[in-house]
Amino acid sequence: MTRMFALLIGCSLATAGLAQDKMTIATDIGALKSIATHVGGSAVTVTRIVPENADHHSLSLRPSQVRALKSADVVLWTDPTFTPAIAKL
């Protein structure tokens, strides 16, 4: 699974590198944020959308969270049943 993320982020970094901008990544859980941060290093800015103590299943997204998801270059999330609020976007 880590290889898949590395490939996804690596390909996206190559495209972002052409513009000389940091790639923005939004994640739903801490583990995905950790992987994205580790793989992307200083070339990425990673935001965890779901707060640490929040219930992923019944989360209602705030406008700031929706903006972060929509403006991200890449969104890494688990699946629609775990974080249904993200699936609705």
Order of alpha helices (4+ residues) and beta strands (2+ residues): alpha-beta-alpha-beta-alpha-beta-alpha
